[in-house]
Amino acid sequence: MNMKRDFILLALLLCGGMVFAQQNRESILENLVNNMVAVEGGTFLMGATEEQGEDIYLNERPAHEVTLSGFSIGKYEVTQEEWEAVMGANPSKVKGKKHPVEQVSWEDCQVFIQKLNELTGKEFRLPTEAEWEYAARGGALSKGFKYAGSNDMSEVGWYRQTEAYPTQDVGKKAPNELGLYDMSGNVMEWCSDGYGAYQPEAQVDPKGTEIPSSRVYRGGSWNYRERNCRVSCRADAKASTVASHIGLRLAM
């Protein structure tokens, strides 16, 4: 009788644990959906604009006019608990459920997004490079800052100062004009675009090169200096690249 009772108790505990895990996942994903920020479309100057000063790199030139349709973008970088709720595992080097997920390739992000869309019924994706920069600059509310939300990098992001610090919980620094956090610093963020040189012509909803050898990532990170955390700074890597300073932010 005792063995039967113990078996029933164990089964109830396991069932309760599964229900709790499911409810916890649903709560995490609900918060993720609710933390998408609508960005009004508009026209802006992308690339090596005046406020970027002498810190610009050649691949930020020429500055060029871009017009974007409206979209939504994540208030925060995707966190480790969000990634684990979808993928069932956390690949990050520096663990923390509210830290941004890292050690994820562009290819990994596509798998994550596909599964996330199946779970939520939404149409999440990575932002285009132009959407990312427009949002980092504050969209239609932009005040022309060098970094995402300030001309003082220490106000808005985690970055390398005298020594490198690891990732931190998202949302601990000041947001930019759109209420977006950590667009400068913490981790770099994959964009959907294939990497390519800028062209001088005005563009509408650009999506990067069609046959890429590498993918764009943006925003600077915990191990980058201020220069590389600017809103116009660009970087790229192969789609299979994983690193402890690269994560993602979602768009719709």
N, C-alpha and C positions, 0 to 999 in steps of 0.2 A: 504493500500500500504506500509506504514511504517513497519507494522508487517511482511509483506512478505519480504521486503528488509532486515530487521533485521535477519530473519530466514535464508536467503541466506548467509548473512555475517557470521553468526554463523557456518553454515555448512561448509563454505570455511575455516574458522579458524580451525575448528576441523579436516578437511581433511588435511590442511597444517601441523597441529601439528602431525598427524599420519605419514605423509610423512617424517617430520623432525625426529621423533622418530625412524622410520625404517632406515633412512640414518645414524643416529647416531649409532644405533646398528651395522649396517654393518661396519661402520668405526672402531668401538671398536673391533669387531671380526677380522677384517682384520689386525689390529695392533697386536692382540694376535697371529695370525698365523705367521706374519712376525717376531715376537720376539722369535721364536723357534731357538735354537742354535744347530747345528749339532755337535755331539761328536764322534770322531773317536774311534772305538773299541780298546781294548788292554787288557793287563794283569797287575794287580796291587796286592799289599798286602793290604787286608781289615782287619780292626779291630785295635787291640792294637799295633800299630807300634811305633817305637822308639821315634819319635818326640812328641808323646802324653804324654810322661813323666810319672810322678806319678799321673796324674789326671785320669787315666783310671779306669773304673768300670769292675767288673768281667764279665759282659755280653758282653764286647768287646773282650774277649779272647775265643779261641786262634786266633791270627792273622793268616790269611790263604790266599792262592793264589786264585784269581778269574780272569777269562777271560770273557770279555764281547764283544758282537757284537756291531756294531755302532748303535746309536740311536740319537734322538733329545730331548732337554729339554728346558723348558722355561727360558728365560733370566731373568725374574722377577717372583716373586710369583703372583698368580692370584689375581687381584685387585677387589675391591668392585664394580667398574663400570662394569668390565667384568662379574662378577657373576650376577649382576642385569640385564645386557643385555641379559643373557641367561635364568635366573630363574624368572625375574620380581620382585624380592624383594631382600633386603639386610639385612641379619641376624646379621651383625657385631655389636659388642658392642661399639667400638670406630669408629665413622663414618668418612669417608674421601674417595672420589672416587678413589684416587690413593693409599690409604692404602691397605695392603693385606686384603682380606676377612678372617674373623674368625668366630667362633661360627658355624662351619660347621663340621659335622661328616664324617667319612669315607663313610658311606652309602649315605649321602647327596652328596658327591663328585661323587659317581657313577651315580647318577641321573643327576647332572650337566654335566658330561662328555658325557653321552648318548644324552642329548639334544644339547650340543655343537657340537657333531659329526653329528647330524641330520641337524643342521644349516649350518655347514661348509663343509660337505662331507669329513672331515678328520677322522683320527683314533687316536684321543687323548686318553690318559690313564694316570694313575699315574705311576711315575717311580718305578722300583723295588728298594729295599733297596741298592743293590749292585750298580745299576746305579746311585742312588742318591749320594752315598759316592764317587764313582769314579769321578763324575762330580764336587762334592764339593772339591775334592782334586786337581782338575785341569786337569783330564784326562791325556792324553799323554804329556801335557805341565806342569805337576805338578812340583812344586819346593819344595815339602815336607813340606808345612806349617801346623801348628797346627790347625788353623782356615781356613775358606774358603777364601784364598787369602792373608793371612798374619799371622805372629806370634803375632801380636798386634790386639786383638779383637776390640778395639775402632776404628781401621781403616776401618773395613769391615762390622760391624753390630751393631744393636741396642740391648742392653742387660741391665741386671740389674747391676748397679754399687752401689752407696750408697743408692739408692732408685729405685723403679720400675718406668719406663717410659712406656707410652702406645705405640701402634704401630705407625709407621711413614710411609710417602710415600715411595714406593719401589724405589730402585735405587739411593738413596742419599749418600750411602757410596761407598767405592771403590769396584770394581768387583774382582773376582778371575782370575786365569790364562786363563779361557775359556770365560771371559766376562760375567759371571753370578753374579747377585747381591743378597745379603741378604740370602745366603745359610747358613751363621752363623748369628743367631739373627733375630729380627723382629717378625716372627711367626715360630713355628714348622710346618713341612710339612708332610702330610700323604704320605706314600708309599703304594704300592699295596700289599706288602708281609704280610702274616701271621707271627706273631712273634715267634721266636724259638731260641734255643741256637746255637751258632756257632759250626761247626765241623772242625777238622784240615785238612781234605782232600781238595785238589784243586778242584775248581768247575768251570763250564761253564754256564753262564747266569742263575744263581740261582734265584729262585722265592719265597723262604721262605717255611714254613710248609704248607702242603696241607689242614689240618683241624685246622684252627687257633681258639684260644679262644680270641685273640686280634690282633690288627694291628699295624704295625710299624709306628712311626713318627720320624722325624729327624730335626736337625739343630739348636736347641736352640731358644730362643725367648726373647722378651722385658722384661720378668719377670724372666729370668734365669741368673745365674752367668756364668762367663767365662767358667768354667769347663764343663758346659753342652752345650756349643756352639761349641765344638770341632768337627772336621769332622768325627771322629769315634764314637762319643757318640750316644747311642741308647735309645729309649724309646718306650713304647707301651701303648695302651688303647683299650677298647672295641670299635667295629666299630660304635656304636651308640653314642659315647662320643662327646660332644660339649664343647668348652672352648674358652675363649678370647685370648688364646695364640696358637691356632692350626688352620692352614690354609692348603694351598696346592700349589704345582707347577706341571705343566703339563709335560708329556713326549709323545713321538711318536715313 
